[in-house]
Amino acid sequence: MKKPELLVIDDDESIRSQMKWALIEDYDVFVAEDPLSAMKIMDRQKPPLVTLDLGLPPDPEGIEEGLKLLERILINHPTSKVIVVSGNPDSDAPLHAISKGAHDFFTKPINIDELKNILGRAYYVYSLESKYQSLQRKFHQQSFNEMIGSSPKMQEVFNTVNKIATTDVPVLILGESGTGKELVANAIHAQSLRTDKSFIPINCGAIPENLMESELFGHEKGSFTGAHTQRKGKIELAHEGTLFLDEIGDLPLPLQVKLLRFLQDNKLERIGGREVIELNVRVVAATNRKVEELVREGQFREDLYYRLAVVTIDLPPIRERGEDKLLLAQSFLQKYGTSRGNSKILSPEAIESIDQYEWPGNVRELENKIQRALAFAEGNHITPEDLALTGIEGESKSLNLKKAREELDIKYINMAIMKNDGNVSRAAEDLGLTRPTLHALMNKYCIRK
């Protein structure tokens, strides 16, 4: 595996040499002694990591030359992570550099283990951001009739839609709440020969049972109290188009019988009517319930189930869709942010929290969280707090830099170990550490595989 590139900028030759030989096992190290040579290497190699001593010629005792170089690096190479070096632990210079965009800092004399830890964490953040940028580019290539997905399971869904859309076979879409079942139904209609006709949705669980029959089949004037005019039902309105029966598992048994009769002969009578109306309707149904269990329990007719499920599409929950979570997050950022002049991007911590969260509400929950974050984010970056994906602790935390670093170390080490199923060597590679260094940190923080 290719080692990450690191540029060490320091006017002290002994420090440059010490750092190069201490880090060469883990990094492809370049060195520079002044701003001019540093920028030449930056423009040529574009290293993801930079250590920058603020005291550079022609003013090695001050910090202005280092701060100027920091600004140049971040303007020309904004994705690089710059870790500033301070010779005075009590100076405000590192915090000043952080405010100008530096990623982190360490103080002299150099503690190599501490430096490796800082560099490993910085490279991990760089990798997350690079992955996000890659997903941003991929986002525009992975849409399918308003659906976003590059995961194998979603590609299988898209392939199934392509195969059956131009037929008239009934389709049953299964999936948890919020997975996008209506989007799939819309995609089937849009790809079908009925695309220029009506797409009529009805939620079978949202309408009271005493009104559901009228909603589906329509009624004649005077057929019941309140029926002041003739009204066509949803099935009739979908003539020559597509009828989408959402949450079909909630349809009452008496109406299941009547729906089955329609599916068998494509004819219906409005409530209170005697005219038999022949219709041409493509039926797509969906449910978040386990229909086979409903059939066994006698809550859903078996014959209706088999009539609806000629083709079944299983929509995976978002937690099983890998990087689709970030693709979807980017799509919602564009939909609700960029299009409304409120452009923001996800911070590395937000990317991490989106990736780690289980998303019980699936795509719908993710969409709501992004909308919330756009409203709450104060800067250009969205944080986990903006997404409401982190708990707010009751007691205030001390602003202890050492403790904060330790907490981050523990967090990233645990994530890397879980990601690699306990393989310490691979986890060390992900963190940009050597295996012995990672073992030492695990022992230090009492972290088990």
C-alpha positions, 0 to 999 in steps of 0.5 A: 500500500502506498504510504501517505505523503508528508511535508515537513517544513522547518528551518532547523536541519537537525529537526527536519532530519530527526522527523524524516527518519522517525516518520519514514516508515509510515510516510513518504516524507519531503522536507523544506526549509523555507516558504519558497521550497515548501510551496514548490513541493506542495504544488508538485506533490500535493501532500495530504499532511504538512507539519509547519514550524511558524518560525521561518526565515527571514524572521525565524524568531517570529511567527508571521512568515509561518502564518503567511505560508499557512494561508498560502498552503490552505488557499492553494491546497485546501484539503491538506491538513497542516499541523503547526509546530510551536517552540513555546508551549505558553504562546498563543501562536498555535491557537492563532494558527488554528483560527486561520485553518491549521488542523492541529498543533504540537509543541517542541521538544518533539515527542514522536509518539505524540506526533505520530498520533496527531498525524494519524488522526489528521490523515484519518480526517483527510481520508473521510473528507476525500471519501465525501468529495468522491461521493459528491462527484458520484452523486450525479452519476447514481440517480435513477428516477429521483432515487439515489443509490450505488450499493449492490442492493439498490442496483438490484432494485433499479435493475428489477424496475427496468425489467418489469416497468414496461409490463403490466404485472402487479408489483408488491414493494416491501420495506421498512417505513421511510425506505422510499417505497413510493419513489420506487412505485413512481419509478415503475410508472415513469418507466412504463408505457403508462407514463403519460397517464395518471399515477394515483396513490392512496395510503390504506392505513391513513383513511378511516375504515368507514371512508376507505371503500368510497375512496377506493371505489367511489360512490353515487349521489345519495348512496349514503348520508353526505353523498351529495354528488357522484364521486369517482374512486381512486381506482377509477381515477387511475384508469389507463394509469397506475394505482399505488396502494401504499400500506396495503397490509392495513387494508380491512378484510372486507375491502380485501375481498372487494379489491381481489374481485376487481383485480380478477376481472378489472371491473367495479361498481361504485357504492350505491351504483348498478353500472359495471365499470370496466377499467384498465389499471396497473396496480403497485402495492407496498407495505412495511409489514411482513405480509406472510405473517399477516396471512398466517395470522388470518389478517390478510387474504392469501389469494390477494397476496399472491395476486399482488405479489406477482413481482416482489421488490425488497427495499433495503433499510438505509443501514444496509446500504453502505455509502448510500447514506452519504450519497443521500445526505449530499442529495438532500444538501443540494435539494434543500441547501444549494437550490435555496442559496444556503449552501453548506458542507458536512464536517468530517465529524458529521460524515462520521456520525451519519455513517455510524448512526443506525437510521431507524427512520431510514431515508425519511429520517435522514432527509429530515435531519439534513433539513434541520441541520441547514436551519441550525448550522451557523457556519459553512460546515454542518456538525453532528450537533446540527444533525442532532446525532449527538447527545447533549451532556448535562454537565459542562466539560472542561476545555482540557486539550490533553483530555480532548485529544485522548478522547479523540484517540480512543474514539478513532482507535475503536472505530478503526478496530471495529471497521477492520473486525479486530485486525490491528494491522489493518486498523493501524494502516487506516489510522496511519500508525505502525502496529507497535504504536497502535498496540501501545496506544491500546494498552495506554487506553485499555482498549481491547480488540 
